[in-house]
Amino acid sequence: MSDIDAPPKAYAFVLIPGFSPLGFSCALDALSLANHHPSGRQFYKWRLLSEDGAPVTSYNGVTVAVDDGLVELDRNETLILCAGENVGDGSTKRLLNWLRREVRRGIDYGALSSGTYTLALAGLIGGKQVTTHWEYKTALAEMLPDVIMQDTIYSVDGRVFTSAGGAASMDMMLHRVETDYGKDMAAWVADQMVYTVPRAHSHGQRIALRSRPEVRNSKLLLAMQIMENNLEDPLRPEEIADVISLSTRQLERLFAKYLETSPKRYYLQMRLEKARNLLRQTDLSVTDVCVACGFRSLSHFSKSYRAAYGIPPGMEASDGKVLWSGRT
């Protein structure tokens, strides 16, 4: 069989209510544009699935029709879970059982954004290197410690692939196009997307600290990184200063000059932001979140949280979008 006669590679996109339309569109368009190649060949085909075969509404209210429900997949199909907000509600027993059954058939499978959580609930990524949207990373790592979380735009580990979602879905799918059909095809698709410099999987999800115009000091960058790596067991300012070979006063001057705050206040804000994400995205108790974010007493945590966000931590989960609600 010649290349021109080879059957197209098949994908099945499973849409979970609340999915990200940006991540889904970026992934699907990479396949769709490949089929517009001047060779005239159909390189890919796909179908859209939902749990019950009914249209699925994304997090921004856009509703997408699908082709079928949770049908049996072909052995040559590649499965992609498309998720976003409130993924726990969509991670039903029926979906999880279907995922386990289909993956046992030996197919490649992956997820966009918080779909990584659904794969974890199904027991399909234990010990695997995976990624998810940075906003959800802390919650997933806290609740699923056997999963190896990476802070990259996408990750590939054997037949498992995961993406941070959003525009990162485009990078991941361009990587798959390159794997399937070579660099020239991937470059052609990227040009059609007007995406001149596709990113490698190791690219970080957020703008690096050193790239931010307000941060121009290597010692300050190191201090900030130390803080980020020690949120659960925070260090004293003098300990951080000692690690980077500065006096406490020198450290304070750096934070005042570049960030207009003190090391203590900056560190506290980092821990409170982590707490807010955990409260909004998990069903962890306020006490558990307090401990996970390095607060020594519940009263101090509550007082600090109210001062920062205007409400006590106990109200946060009900006021925010709970990503992992309805876990099965």
N, C-alpha and C positions, 0 to 999 in steps of 0.2 A: 504494500500500500504506500503510495507517495504521500508526502507531507500535505499536499493540497487535498488529498482524499481522507486524511485522518479525521476521526470524529471530533467534534468540539468538546472541550473540557466542561464538565457540568458542575454547577453550584446550586445549593439550596440555602436561601436566606430565610431564617426563622425570625419573624418580627414579634418582639415582646412588647406589650402595651407600655407606652412611655418612652419608646426607643428614640434615639437621636436621629432625626432626618438628615442632618449633615453627614454624620458618619456613614449612614446607610447609602446615601447618594454618592459620596466619594468612592465607596467601595464598588458599587454597581456600575458607575460610569467608567471606571477603569476597564471593566470587562466589555461594556457596551462599545466604547470607543475602539477597542482592539478589533471589533468586528467591522469597523469602517476602514480598515487598512486597505490600501490600493490593491493588494493581492486578490481581493474579492473573497477571501476565505472566511468562513465562520469559525472563529477561534474558541468562542465560549457560548454556552447557553445557560440559562438559570430558571429557577422558579421560586416564587415567594410563598412561604407557608406561615400559618398561625395555628394556635392550639386547636381552634374549632373551625378553621376555614373561613371565619368572618373577617371583614376589614379590621385593621389595627390602627389605633390613634397614637400618634407620636406625642412627645412631651409638649410640643408647641401647638397641638390641636389639629395638625394635618393628618387626615385619615388616608390610609393606603389599602387598596384592595389586594387580595392575595389569590394565588392559584389553587390552593388546597389546604387541608388540615395537616395533621401529623401523620403523613403517609409513610410507607416504607421507602427508604432511599435506595438508589442504585449503589452498588459497591464502588463505582467510579465517581460518585458525586462527592463534592466537598461541602461540608456544613458550616454555616456561619450564623452565630447568634447575634442579633442586633438588639441592643438594650439601651437603657438610659436611666430615667428616674423611676423610683419605686419598683426596682427590678425584683425585689422579694415577693411582691404580690403576684408577679407573673411567673415566678419560679415554682409552679405547681407540681404536685406529685405526678400528675399525668405527663407533664413536660419532662421532668427529671427521669422518669422511667423510660420514656421514649428516647431520650438522649443516650442513656446507658445502653439500650438495646441497639441503637443505630451505630454507636461508636464501636461496639463489639464486632461489627462487620468489617472493621479495619479501615474505615474512611478517615481522611484528613478532616480536622474540625478546628474551629476557632471562634473568636468572639470579638465584638466591638464594644468599647467602653465598659460599662458595668456588667456586660454579658459574661465576663470572667467570673463573676460571683456565681452565676447560674451553673457554670461548668464546675466550680468548686463544690457547690451543693450536691451535684450529681456524682462527686467523687472522681472526676475525670482529669484533674490537674494536680493531684497530690505529688509533691516532689518535683514538679515541673517549674521551669522559669517562665513567668507570665508577667503581663502588665495590665494596667487598667488606667482610667483617667486619674490624674494626680489628686483630684479632690476626693476620690474614693479609696485611694491606696491605703491610707491609715486605717480606715474602718475594716477593710478586707484583711489586712495583715493582723489586726488586733483579734479578729474573730476566727481567722483561719490560719493559724501559725504554721501549718505544714506546707503552705503554698509559698514558693519562692518569688517574692515580689521584686520587680525591677522598675526603676524610675525612667523608663525609655518610651519612645513613641510607639514601638511595637516590639514583639518578642516572638521568636520561633524556637521551639524545642521539639525536635522530632516531627511528628505529624500534628502537633498542637501549635497554633499561632493565635496571638492575641494583640489587640491594638488599644491605644488610649482613646480611640474614637475621634470624632471631629475630622479635621484635615489629615490626622495621622493614619486614618483608614486608607487614604489615597497612597501614602508611602508604602504601607504594607501590601496593598494590592499591586502596586507597581513592582514590588519585589517578587511577588508571585508570578506576574507576567514575565519578568526577566527569567525566573527559574523555569517557567514553562516554554518560553519561546526565544529567549536570548536578550542581550542588552539592546540590540537595535530596535526590537519590537517595543521594549519598555520605554526607550527614549522617544520613539514615535508617539506612543500613547501619552507620555508626559508632555510632549510638544502640543498635542491636541488639547490638553488640559491647561495649556499656557503655564505649565509648572516647570520652570527652567532648571531648578536644582532640587531634585528629590532627595530626601534625607535618609541616611542609613538608620538601621534599627537601633543603634547605640545612641542616637541623638536624644538629648534630654527633652522632657516635655515642656519645661518652662524656661524662660530667659535666664541664663546663668547669671549668678550674682555679679561676676566680674564684667558682664556686658551691660549692667545697669549704670547709667551715667552718674548716678549719685554715689556710686561706690568705686573709689579709685585707690584703695590702699590694701596691700596684700595681707597685712596683719589683721585688718578689720574683716576681710573676707574669711580668714582662717577662724577668727573668733566666732563669726556668724555660723560657719559650718560646724564648729564644735557644739554650739548651742543646739543646732538642728539635729545633731546626732545624739543629743543627751536630753531629750524632753521628759522622759519618764523618771530619770534620776538627775535632776539639774545640778550643775556645778555652781559654786560661788564665783562672783566676779574675780576675786583674787586668784582662784584656782585657774580660771580661764587665762587670766593675764600671765600667770606663771608658765602655763603650757606654751604660750606664744612669745615668751621672753620679753614681757613688758611689765611695767609697774601697774598697779590698779589705777592710779591716777592717769597714766598714759592711755590706758584702755578707755577710760571715761572720756578723755579728750577726743579720742577717735570717734566714738559714738556721737558725741555732741557736735563735732565738726561735720561729719558726713550724713548722719541720720537725725540730728537734732533731738536726740533722746539719750537716755542712760543705758548702759548694758543691762541693768536690772529690769528696767521697764520694757526694753526690747525683748528680752528673754521671756518675761511674763506674757507679753502679747503673743509670742510664738506658741506658748503652751496653751493659752486660752483659745487660739485659733484651732489647735488640734482638738481641744475639748469640744469646741463647737461642732466640728465635723463629726466627731464620734457621737455626740448627742443627737445630731440630725440624721445620721446615716446608719446607726445601729440601735439595737435594743439593750445596750449596756446600761446598767443603772448609773445614777449620778455618782454613787460611791465608787463604782468601778472606774468611771471616767476620771474622777478625782485622782485616784491612784495612778492610772495610766498616764496622766499628764504631770505627775511629779508634785502634787500638792499634798502637804503633810496633814492638813486638817480639812474637813468638809466645810467648816465655817469660813475658813480663809478662801477656799475655792468659790463658795457661793457669793461671798462679798466681792471678790475680784471679778467674778463673772457678771454680776449685776452692774458693777461700776463700768465695765467695758461695753456691755450689750443692752443694758436697761431692763433686763428680765432675769429672774433666777434661773439657774441651769435646769431645774425640774420642769420648766415650761417650754424649753427649747424644742424638744422632740415633737410635741403636739403642734407647735407653731411652724416648724420647718418641714421640708420634704424628707421623709424617712426612706432613704434608699433601700435599706434592707428589710422593710416592713413585710410581714407575712411570710417569714422564713418557714420552710418546710423541712 
